[in-house]
Amino acid sequence: MADFFDHFPDSYVSNSKRIIATPSALAKSSFLYLQETGYLKLKVSHTSRRKHLDSYLIVLILSGNGILEYQKKRYILKKGDCFFIDCNSSYLLQSSMADPWELYWIHFKGINAKEYLNQFEACSPVVLSLSDFSSVQNAFMQLLTINSHKDSYTELLTHKYITDIVTLILTSKRLDAPALETEMLTKLNSIQTYLSEHFMEKISLDQLSTLFFMSKYHLCHEYKNYYGFTINEYIMEKRISLAKRLLRFSDKTIYEIAKECGFYDGSYFNKCFKNAEGVSAKKYREQWV
């Protein structure tokens, strides 16, 4: 059986374009780099299977429909859908017989590619109905264009457009997903405002649970699901950011700064600061002042 991304006879396609790239050593070490990208509009149905390919794959469905089978689940694909998968896992793609699909695809690898996929899997379903379809489509078009004629900027611009595609799908909301209830959204915004105003104080989940009439589990789950980070991570980011400002623009001692930022133990402050910045608070002040 011919593979989905192998060459098709003319009788199979209405239009197609493929670019296969060979990245430089610099691109492999420093960028997200292209393995291949292309555009395809089928005339007929087609089924393909693949596994153990050292590559990441993003596909954008422009028209038509079909299915994706990946990690023992089946997904319906239609116009406006996009998926992002690891090709080391086996997958199957099957275009509809009645309405064969038209799509863009990109195979890529490179720095942080796995981390992008992990982030996608943590916050998104495998198949997304994109809220900003046109921007993703434009990024695919630009990727094809700049790789049609390679020059000294091609790999850098390729990195940019792959990053744009990944960023757009990571930040896209599902068109078919129910909107967050207005009451819950209002409550989450109130929680965020409270944390922004009181992060220097001792804040417990019990306190927040009582204040906003939510169970601790529900509070933590809804907050992380909506904002993408935990309450403790947000409080820590606010405290460290304030500490950095005070270290640079005040004459206060490190102990005074730690206390003002909500750290009541100097050793714990130094540990948290070094975890966040890679250097001690004292060294940070010396570097920036």
Disulfide bonds with the S-S distance in Angstrom:
none
